[in-house]
Amino acid sequence: MTRQASTNDPGRLQRRLGLSDAVVIGLGSMIGAGIFAALAPAASAASSWVLPALAIAAVVAYCNATSSARLAARYPASGGTYVYGRERLGGFWGYLAGWGFVVGKTASCAAMALTVGAYAWPGHARVVAVAAVAVLTAVNYVGIKKSAGLTWVIVIVVVAVLAVVVAVCLTGQGADVARLELSGDATGWGVLRAAGLLFFAFAGYARIATLGEEVRDPDRTIPRAIPLALAITLIIYAAVAVAVLMVLGPARLAGVTAPLADAVRTAGVPGLVAVVRVGAAISALGSLLALILGVSRTTLAMARDRHLPRALAAVHLRYGGPHHAELAVGVVVVLLAATVDVRGAIGFSSFAVLVYYAIANASAWTLTAAERRPPRAVPVLGLGGCLLLAFTLPVSSVIAGAGVLALGAAAYGIRAGLKPAS
């Protein structure tokens, strides 16, 4: 049965987010630092087929988003796929999704914090990373509306920067539509790998579902907010990809480390390079804010079921947020950002996220017509797409991701074995 949150229940989160806030949180999650960097490795894998790879990623993302939206409307509680897997497939599958999300995304938080530092103050990236996590944890602590307000500002700034990049590339020197032509220089496997790399630029729509307990009128708001945020993001990403390809071409794009900065420089406006760097730093900040929100809410849900320490399920009486979970996540991310070079060690995060969405699609398959299930093809295509993209990742990422999930499964089994028989 659906567990509805009540604003009168001190143990539940408060519904403070409307449609526009939910859409902006989704945009803040998706329009992150990935668009400033992901195009280059995608071009390296798919060459001139970057745009078809983007389309494949968008189709899988659409299926995942549709499945997540229907499930979130049915189960408008914090935790996202942890809750859906538990309710539709059983406790183990919910736990596996939650475990993969919390562990993988905590590492992603640290990596994103270091990305903020690398763009904002390259020689002191760790200092900036720690400060960024501390500030955003404080913002989250004082309530979801404060976080949504900051996300509004971040999204507006980043979209403005990307709009300038697109305009400069399309109207500047050297732009050539012939660079968009497809050639036979890519393999099917390479296109799928590029789609896997680009998919993660869309993955933030799940943040809306993860915050389901804090959304007003979730039956209507979530199914509208998720596809709307995804559609806006796809339009922006497609425009940026086309503009950059027209200036750099796939071969040159594959060899750069900062494609948007190189594109505006090549287009004859080198003065905008600094603006692009600032936009990248701010977008990484927005992604970090959304990541911390998502991890803390899933931590709260798992703590309620005693898969994590029960103290992490506490809800602040004044601010209405999971303050213990937020502080715990903030502390762990600060420690990682200050001491560990996680950027090269989070391949498992990508694998874990795809497994997370695979479980979401499997959960959506079990919905009945009365529960407003999506068309049957949607969860099937989403599930198959997630598993296919997961195994196109580098072997090291697959091994690391499978190892982390196996560790979580073993912990679940041990804990279940220690429970007294009823």
C-alpha positions in Angstrom: 0.0 0.0 0.0 1.3 3.5 -0.8 2.8 5.3 2.2 1.6 8.9 2.1 3.6 11.5 3.9 1.8 13.8 6.2 2.9 17.3 7.2 1.5 16.5 10.7 3.8 13.5 11.1 7.2 14.5 12.6 8.8 11.5 11.2 7.8 12.3 7.6 9.2 15.0 5.2 7.0 18.0 4.3 5.6 18.5 0.8 7.0 21.9 -0.2 7.9 21.4 -3.9 5.6 22.4 -6.7 5.8 21.6 -10.4 8.3 24.3 -11.3 10.6 23.5 -8.3 10.5 19.8 -9.3 11.4 20.5 -12.9 14.2 22.8 -11.9 15.7 20.3 -9.5 15.6 17.8 -12.4 17.3 20.3 -14.7 19.9 21.1 -12.0 20.7 17.4 -11.8 21.0 16.8 -15.5 22.5 20.0 -16.8 25.7 19.5 -14.9 29.4 19.4 -15.7 28.8 16.3 -17.9 27.8 18.4 -20.9 31.1 20.3 -20.6 33.2 17.2 -20.8 31.2 14.1 -21.9 31.1 15.0 -25.6 34.9 14.3 -26.1 35.0 10.7 -24.8 31.7 10.1 -26.7 33.3 11.3 -29.9 36.3 9.1 -29.2 34.1 6.1 -29.0 31.5 6.9 -31.8 33.4 9.4 -34.0 30.9 11.0 -36.4 28.0 9.1 -34.8 27.9 11.2 -31.6 24.4 12.5 -32.4 22.9 9.0 -33.0 24.6 7.9 -29.7 22.9 10.8 -28.0 19.6 9.8 -29.4 20.0 6.2 -28.1 20.9 7.6 -24.7 17.8 9.8 -24.8 15.5 6.8 -25.6 16.8 4.7 -22.7 16.5 7.8 -20.5 13.0 8.4 -21.6 12.0 4.8 -20.8 13.6 5.0 -17.4 12.0 8.4 -16.8 8.5 7.1 -17.7 8.9 4.0 -15.5 10.2 6.2 -12.6 7.5 8.7 -13.0 4.7 6.1 -12.8 6.3 4.4 -9.8 6.9 7.7 -8.0 3.3 8.7 -8.5 2.3 5.4 -7.0 4.8 5.5 -4.1 5.5 9.2 -3.4 8.0 8.5 -0.6 11.7 9.3 -0.3 14.1 6.7 -1.6 13.2 6.3 -5.3 14.0 2.9 -6.7 14.9 1.6 -3.2 11.2 2.0 -2.4 9.9 0.8 -5.8 12.0 -2.4 -5.8 11.0 -3.2 -2.2 7.3 -2.7 -2.9 7.1 -4.4 -6.3 9.9 -7.0 -6.4 10.8 -7.7 -2.8 13.1 -6.5 -0.1 16.3 -7.7 -1.6 15.9 -5.9 -4.9 14.9 -2.7 -3.2 18.0 -3.0 -0.9 20.3 -3.7 -3.9 19.1 -0.6 -5.7 19.4 1.5 -2.6 22.9 0.1 -1.8 24.2 0.7 -5.3 22.7 4.3 -5.3 24.1 5.3 -1.9 27.6 3.9 -2.3 28.0 4.9 -6.0 26.5 8.3 -5.7 28.5 9.1 -2.6 31.6 8.6 -4.6 30.1 10.6 -7.4 29.5 13.5 -4.9 33.2 13.5 -4.0 34.2 13.4 -7.7 31.8 16.3 -8.5 33.1 18.3 -5.6 36.6 17.9 -6.9 35.3 18.9 -10.4 34.0 22.2 -8.9 37.5 22.7 -7.3 39.3 21.9 -10.5 37.4 24.5 -12.5 37.1 27.2 -9.8 40.7 27.1 -8.4 42.8 24.4 -10.1 45.7 24.6 -7.7 43.6 24.1 -4.6 40.8 21.8 -5.8 40.5 19.9 -2.5 40.1 23.0 -0.5 37.3 24.3 -2.8 35.7 20.8 -2.9 35.5 20.6 0.9 34.2 24.1 1.2 31.6 23.5 -1.6 30.3 20.3 0.2 30.1 22.1 3.5 28.1 25.0 2.1 25.7 22.9 0.1 25.2 20.6 3.1 24.3 23.7 5.2 21.8 24.8 2.5 20.2 21.4 2.4 20.0 21.3 6.2 17.8 24.4 6.4 15.1 23.0 4.1 14.3 21.8 0.6 12.9 25.1 -0.5 16.3 26.8 0.1 17.9 24.0 -2.0 15.3 24.5 -4.7 15.9 28.3 -4.7 19.7 27.9 -5.1 19.1 25.4 -7.9 16.9 28.0 -9.7 19.9 30.4 -9.7 22.3 27.7 -10.8 20.1 26.5 -13.7 19.5 30.0 -15.0 23.2 30.8 -15.1 24.3 27.5 -16.7 21.6 27.6 -19.4 22.6 31.2 -20.2 26.3 30.1 -20.6 25.3 27.2 -22.8 23.1 29.4 -24.9 26.0 31.8 -25.5 28.2 28.8 -26.5 25.7 27.6 -29.0 25.2 31.1 -30.5 28.9 31.8 -30.8 29.6 28.4 -32.4 26.8 28.6 -34.9 27.6 32.2 -35.9 31.3 32.3 -35.5 34.1 31.5 -37.8 34.7 28.0 -39.0 31.3 26.5 -38.5 30.5 23.9 -41.1 27.3 21.8 -41.3 29.3 19.2 -43.3 31.0 18.1 -40.1 27.6 16.6 -39.0 27.6 14.1 -41.8 27.8 10.4 -40.8 30.6 8.3 -42.0 31.6 4.7 -41.7 34.3 5.3 -39.1 32.4 3.9 -36.1 31.4 0.4 -34.9 28.1 -0.5 -33.4 29.9 -1.3 -30.1 31.5 2.2 -30.2 28.2 3.9 -30.7 26.7 1.9 -27.7 29.6 2.8 -25.6 29.2 6.5 -26.5 25.5 6.2 -25.6 26.5 4.7 -22.3 28.8 7.7 -21.6 26.2 10.2 -22.6 23.4 8.5 -20.7 24.7 9.6 -17.4 24.2 13.2 -18.4 20.5 12.5 -18.3 20.4 10.5 -15.1 19.5 13.3 -12.8 15.7 13.1 -13.5 15.6 10.4 -10.9 16.3 13.1 -8.3 12.6 14.2 -8.7 11.4 10.7 -7.9 13.8 10.4 -5.0 12.3 13.6 -3.5 8.8 12.2 -4.0 7.9 12.6 -0.4 8.5 16.4 -0.6 6.5 17.1 -3.8 3.0 18.5 -3.5 0.2 16.6 -5.3 2.7 13.9 -6.4 0.2 11.9 -8.5 0.0 14.8 -10.9 3.3 16.7 -10.3 5.9 13.9 -10.7 4.6 12.4 -14.0 4.6 15.9 -15.5 7.9 17.1 -14.0 10.1 14.2 -15.0 9.4 14.1 -18.8 9.3 17.9 -18.9 12.8 18.2 -17.3 14.1 15.4 -19.6 12.7 17.0 -22.8 14.2 20.4 -21.9 17.6 18.8 -21.2 17.6 16.8 -24.5 16.9 20.0 -26.5 19.8 21.8 -24.7 22.2 18.9 -25.1 21.3 18.4 -28.8 21.9 22.1 -29.5 25.2 22.1 -27.7 26.4 18.8 -29.5 25.4 20.1 -32.9 27.1 23.5 -32.3 30.4 22.0 -31.0 30.5 19.4 -33.8 30.0 22.0 -36.5 33.0 23.9 -35.2 35.4 21.2 -34.1 34.3 18.1 -36.1 34.3 14.6 -34.6 38.0 13.9 -35.0 39.2 17.0 -33.3 36.4 16.8 -30.7 37.6 13.3 -29.7 41.0 14.7 -28.8 40.2 17.7 -26.5 39.7 17.8 -22.8 37.5 20.9 -22.6 35.3 20.7 -25.8 33.1 23.7 -25.1 36.1 26.0 -24.3 37.9 24.8 -27.4 34.8 25.4 -29.5 34.4 29.0 -28.5 38.1 29.6 -29.0 38.0 28.1 -32.4 34.9 30.1 -33.3 37.0 33.2 -32.8 35.9 34.3 -29.3 38.7 33.3 -26.9 37.5 35.7 -24.3 34.6 33.4 -23.6 36.8 30.6 -22.4 36.8 32.0 -18.9 33.0 32.3 -19.0 32.8 28.6 -20.0 35.0 27.6 -17.1 32.8 29.6 -14.7 29.7 27.9 -16.2 31.3 24.5 -15.8 32.1 25.2 -12.2 28.6 26.4 -11.4 27.0 23.4 -13.3 29.1 21.0 -11.3 28.0 22.8 -8.2 24.3 22.3 -9.2 24.9 18.6 -9.9 26.6 18.2 -6.5 23.7 19.9 -4.7 21.2 17.5 -6.4 23.4 14.5 -5.7 23.6 15.3 -2.0 19.8 15.7 -1.9 19.3 12.3 -3.6 21.8 10.4 -1.5 20.5 11.8 1.8 16.8 10.9 0.9 17.7 7.3 0.0 19.8 7.1 3.1 16.7 8.2 5.1 14.5 5.6 3.4 17.0 2.8 4.1 17.4 3.9 7.7 13.6 3.7 8.2 13.8 0.1 7.3 16.9 -0.4 9.5 19.3 -1.2 6.7 21.3 1.7 7.9 21.5 3.2 11.5 18.0 4.2 12.6 19.3 7.6 13.8 19.7 8.6 10.1 15.9 8.5 9.7 15.4 11.6 11.9 13.5 14.5 10.4 14.1 18.1 11.6 11.1 19.5 13.4 11.6 23.0 12.1 13.2 22.6 8.7 11.4 19.4 7.7 14.5 17.7 6.2 16.4 14.5 7.0 19.1 16.4 8.9 21.0 13.5 10.4 21.2 11.8 6.9 22.3 15.1 5.3 25.0 15.7 7.9 26.2 12.1 7.6 26.4 12.2 3.8 28.1 15.6 4.0 30.8 14.3 6.4 31.5 11.2 4.3 31.8 13.3 1.1 34.1 15.8 2.7 36.4 13.1 3.9 36.5 11.5 0.5 37.1 14.8 -1.3 39.8 15.8 1.1 41.8 12.5 1.1 41.0 10.3 -1.9 41.4 10.8 -5.6 38.1 9.3 -6.4 37.8 10.6 -10.0 39.7 7.6 -11.4 38.0 5.1 -9.0 34.2 5.5 -9.5 33.7 3.4 -12.5 31.5 1.2 -10.3 29.2 4.2 -9.9 28.2 4.1 -13.6 27.5 0.4 -13.5 25.5 0.7 -10.2 23.3 3.5 -11.6 22.4 1.4 -14.7 21.5 -1.5 -12.4 19.5 0.9 -10.3 17.4 1.9 -13.3 17.1 -1.7 -14.5 15.4 -2.5 -11.2 13.2 0.6 -11.7 12.0 -0.7 -15.1 11.5 -4.2 -13.7 9.4 -2.7 -11.0 7.3 -0.7 -13.5 6.6 -3.9 -15.4 4.7 -5.2 -12.5 2.3 -2.2 -12.4 -1.3 -3.0 -13.3 -3.5 -1.0 -15.7 -5.4 0.3 -12.6 -2.1 1.6 -11.3 -1.5 3.5 -14.6 1.3 1.3 -15.8 3.3 2.6 -18.8 3.0 0.9 -22.1 4.6 -2.6 -21.8 7.3 -1.7 -24.3 8.6 1.1 -22.2 9.9 -0.9 -19.2 11.1 -3.7 -21.5 13.1 -1.3 -23.6 14.4 0.5 -20.5 15.5 -2.7 -18.8 17.2 -4.1 -21.9 18.8 -0.7 -22.6 20.2 -0.3 -19.1 21.7 -3.8 -19.1 23.1 -3.4 -22.6 24.7 0.0 -21.8 26.0 -1.4 -18.5 28.0 -4.1 -20.2 29.4 -1.7 -22.8 31.3 0.1 -20.1 35.0 -0.6 -19.6 35.7 -4.0 -18.1 37.3 -2.5 -15.0 34.0 -0.5 -14.4 31.9 -3.7 -14.8 34.1 -5.7 -12.4 34.2 -2.9 -9.8 30.4 -2.3 -10.1 29.6 -6.0 -9.8 32.0 -6.3 -6.8 30.3 -3.4 -5.0 26.8 -4.8 -5.6 28.0 -8.3 -4.5 29.4 -6.8 -1.3 26.0 -5.3 -0.6 24.2 -8.5 -1.4 26.4 -10.4 1.0 25.7 -7.9 3.8 22.0 -8.2 3.1 22.2 -12.0 3.3 24.2 -12.0 6.5 21.8 -9.6 8.1 18.8 -11.7 7.0 20.5 -14.8 8.4 20.9 -13.2 11.8 17.3 -12.3 12.1 15.4 -14.6 14.5 12.8 -16.9 12.9 9.3 -15.6 13.3 
